[in-house]
């Protein structure tokens, strides 16, 4: 293996770590023998002793550390995110490192985007909530008005269709109740009309009987008066004859 060959270095090229991040192939002495940052090639790693221990123990680690940067856009002592894993086929290890500012820049950018989009999303959410509340309040207002009409006895106006959700099913149930109540009241009204008709007929019959009875009473009175008058006449005739 020639660590300096372009073919070997090209294996690490797909990794992109911003301006200060890098992927290093480190030997057992902590020397960088291949890297994505040409300026670090054949240099001692910042954490040579720590990396030597990890290679000996065949132990991998992920954490944060402080490193010195002498070139690039970031200079001085910088806090980095580091991942190290030893190789199983050689006493080497791969170290991937990147400054926290670069590693978490997508998260920071996302947070900024969220903070920027937060009011817009809140406005959209409020608009959606207002629309949802309105879509619920309007059918409920229709049902409330219909229930008040039914309670007051106005059953002529049907309840419009309100969809297929729970409010719609409630509207259909209330419409069924309105139709049944209307039919019941119409049946009661027809029964009342029939009863009134029969009462009127019976009243007319009773009035006819009353008139007939009154006429008979009048005839009986006239007959009684005639009988009394005839008796008086007969008494007078007998009295004259006796006299």
C-alpha distance (Angstrom), angle and dihedral (degrees) to the residues before:
residue distance angle dihedral
X1 . . .
X2 3.78 . .
X3 3.84 106.0 .
X4 3.77 90.3 -165.6
X5 3.79 96.0 55.6
X6 3.84 117.1 111.0
X7 3.82 89.9 -129.4
X8 3.79 91.7 58.7
X9 3.79 93.7 43.7
X10 3.81 90.8 49.1
X11 3.80 89.2 65.9
X12 3.80 88.6 70.7
X13 3.79 97.0 42.1
X14 3.84 97.3 90.8
X15 3.79 88.7 68.1
X16 3.82 113.4 92.3
X17 3.78 117.6 -168.3
X18 3.78 104.6 166.6
X19 3.79 121.7 -111.5
X20 3.82 100.3 -40.7
X21 3.81 105.2 25.9
X22 3.79 123.3 96.3
X23 3.78 145.9 170.4
X24 3.83 112.7 -130.1
X25 3.76 132.6 -168.0
X26 3.85 104.7 -146.7
X27 3.81 127.3 -168.2
X28 3.79 127.2 -142.9
X29 3.83 91.3 -85.2
X30 3.81 93.0 55.3
X31 3.83 93.8 -105.7
X32 3.80 118.1 145.0
X33 3.82 105.0 -124.6
X34 3.82 97.6 169.5
X35 3.78 130.5 16.2
X36 3.77 145.0 158.1
X37 3.83 87.5 -125.1
X38 3.82 108.7 68.4
X39 3.81 90.6 -160.7
X40 3.82 91.0 66.7
X41 3.81 97.5 50.8
X42 3.83 114.8 127.2
X43 3.80 91.2 2.2
X44 3.75 127.1 128.0
X45 3.78 113.5 -101.2
X46 3.82 116.9 -112.8
X47 3.79 88.4 -121.0
X48 3.80 99.9 39.5
X49 3.81 98.5 147.5
X50 3.79 93.0 44.2
X51 3.80 91.3 49.4
X52 3.84 92.3 46.6
X53 3.82 88.3 55.4
X54 3.80 91.9 49.2
X55 3.82 91.5 50.6
X56 3.80 92.1 49.1
X57 3.80 91.7 48.1
X58 3.81 93.5 41.7
X59 3.77 88.0 -131.1
X60 3.79 128.2 149.0
X61 3.78 123.7 -148.4
X62 3.79 140.5 -174.7
X63 3.79 122.1 -164.2
X64 3.78 147.5 102.1
X65 3.78 130.0 -71.1
X66 3.79 142.4 165.4
X67 3.80 119.8 -108.0
X68 3.79 136.3 177.5
X69 3.80 118.8 -119.6
X70 3.78 117.5 -162.6
X71 3.80 98.7 173.6
X72 3.77 140.5 33.0
X73 3.77 129.5 43.1
X74 3.81 92.7 -49.2
X75 3.80 117.4 61.1
X76 3.79 134.1 176.4
X77 3.79 130.2 24.4
X78 3.79 110.1 -18.2
X79 3.79 132.5 -179.3
X80 3.80 109.1 -120.7
X81 3.78 139.7 -171.5
X82 3.81 108.8 -127.1
X83 3.81 135.1 -172.8
X84 3.79 122.0 -174.6
X85 3.80 130.1 -175.2
X86 3.85 126.0 174.2
X87 3.80 120.8 -132.0
X88 3.79 119.3 -115.0
X89 3.82 95.5 -148.2
X90 3.81 99.6 48.9
X91 3.82 139.3 21.2
X92 3.76 90.0 -100.9
X93 3.79 136.4 100.5
X94 3.78 140.1 -154.8
X95 3.79 117.4 -124.2
X96 3.81 119.8 -165.9
X97 3.78 114.3 -169.5
X98 3.77 137.2 169.4
X99 3.81 135.1 165.1
X100 3.79 113.0 -98.0
X101 3.79 90.4 -123.1
X102 3.81 90.1 59.9
X103 3.79 96.1 36.3
X104 3.77 93.1 54.0
X105 3.79 97.0 33.7
X106 3.84 91.5 103.5
X107 3.79 89.2 53.0
X108 3.81 91.5 47.3
X109 3.78 90.1 46.9
X110 3.79 89.5 49.0
X111 3.79 90.8 50.0
X112 3.77 90.7 49.7
X113 3.78 89.9 47.9
X114 3.79 89.8 49.4
X115 3.80 90.9 48.9
X116 3.79 89.6 49.1
X117 3.77 93.6 44.5
X118 3.79 93.0 39.4
X119 3.82 96.3 88.2
X120 3.80 90.6 43.6
X121 3.80 91.8 49.3
X122 3.79 89.9 44.9
X123 3.80 90.4 51.5
X124 3.80 90.3 48.4
X125 3.80 90.4 47.6
X126 3.80 91.4 48.9
X127 3.80 90.1 47.6
X128 3.78 90.5 49.3
X129 3.81 90.9 46.8
X130 3.80 90.3 48.7
X131 3.79 90.6 49.5
X132 3.80 91.8 46.8
X133 3.80 91.2 47.9
X134 3.78 90.2 47.6
X135 3.80 91.7 48.2
X136 3.81 88.1 53.9
X137 3.80 97.9 38.9
X138 3.80 95.3 51.3
X139 3.83 95.7 56.4
X140 3.81 89.6 42.5
X141 3.81 89.4 52.5
X142 3.82 89.4 50.9
X143 3.81 90.6 49.7
X144 3.80 92.0 46.5
X145 3.81 91.7 50.9
X146 3.81 90.9 46.8
X147 3.82 91.4 49.3
X148 3.81 90.4 50.5
X149 3.83 90.3 50.4
X150 3.79 90.9 49.6
X151 3.80 90.8 47.9
X152 3.82 90.2 52.1
X153 3.82 91.0 50.7
X154 3.81 98.9 -105.3
X155 3.80 104.2 135.8
X156 3.80 102.5 154.5
X157 3.82 99.4 89.5
X158 3.84 114.5 76.0
X159 3.81 121.6 -137.9
X160 3.84 110.9 -110.7
X161 3.81 122.1 -123.9
X162 3.81 111.3 -87.3
X163 3.81 102.6 -170.7
X164 3.78 134.6 -93.2
X165 3.79 100.8 -68.4
X166 3.80 128.6 95.5
X167 3.80 92.3 -78.0
X168 3.81 89.7 51.2
X169 3.81 91.4 51.2
X170 3.79 89.7 48.4
X171 3.81 89.0 51.0
X172 3.81 91.7 51.1
X173 3.81 90.7 49.0
X174 3.81 90.8 49.9
X175 3.82 89.8 48.1
X176 3.80 90.2 51.6
X177 3.79 89.4 50.1
X178 3.83 90.2 49.4
X179 3.82 92.3 51.1
X180 3.82 92.6 46.7
X181 3.81 91.8 47.0
X182 3.79 91.2 47.7
X183 3.81 92.1 50.4
X184 3.80 90.2 46.9
X185 3.79 92.6 50.6
X186 3.79 90.8 45.9
X187 3.81 88.9 51.5
X188 3.81 90.2 50.2
X189 3.80 90.0 48.0
X190 3.82 91.4 51.4
X191 3.80 90.1 48.2
X192 3.81 89.9 49.9
X193 3.78 91.0 49.8
X194 3.81 91.1 50.0
X195 3.80 90.2 47.5
X196 3.79 91.4 49.3
X197 3.80 90.2 49.3
X198 3.77 91.4 51.6
X199 3.79 91.6 45.6
X200 3.80 89.7 51.4
X201 3.80 90.8 49.5
X202 3.80 91.4 48.1
X203 3.79 90.0 46.3
X204 3.80 90.9 52.5
X205 3.79 90.3 48.4
X206 3.79 91.1 49.9
X207 3.80 90.9 47.3
X208 3.83 89.2 51.9
X209 3.80 90.8 49.4
X210 3.78 90.5 46.9
X211 3.79 91.5 51.3
X212 3.81 90.4 47.4
X213 3.79 90.8 48.4
X214 3.77 91.2 48.1
X215 3.81 90.8 49.8
X216 3.79 90.0 50.4
X217 3.78 89.8 49.8
X218 3.78 89.0 52.1
X219 3.82 91.5 48.4
X220 3.80 90.3 48.0
X221 3.81 90.4 50.5
X222 3.77 91.9 49.3
X223 3.81 90.7 47.9
X224 3.79 90.6 48.0
X225 3.77 91.0 50.7
X226 3.80 90.6 48.9
X227 3.81 91.0 49.9
X228 3.81 91.3 49.7
X229 3.79 90.7 46.4
X230 3.81 90.8 49.6
X231 3.81 90.2 49.1
X232 3.78 90.7 51.8
X233 3.76 91.4 48.1
X234 3.81 90.5 49.7
X235 3.80 91.4 49.6
X236 3.77 90.6 50.2
X237 3.81 91.0 48.7
X238 3.82 92.3 49.2
X239 3.81 90.3 46.5
X240 3.77 91.2 52.2
X241 3.77 91.8 49.2
X242 3.78 92.2 49.0
X243 3.77 90.7 47.5
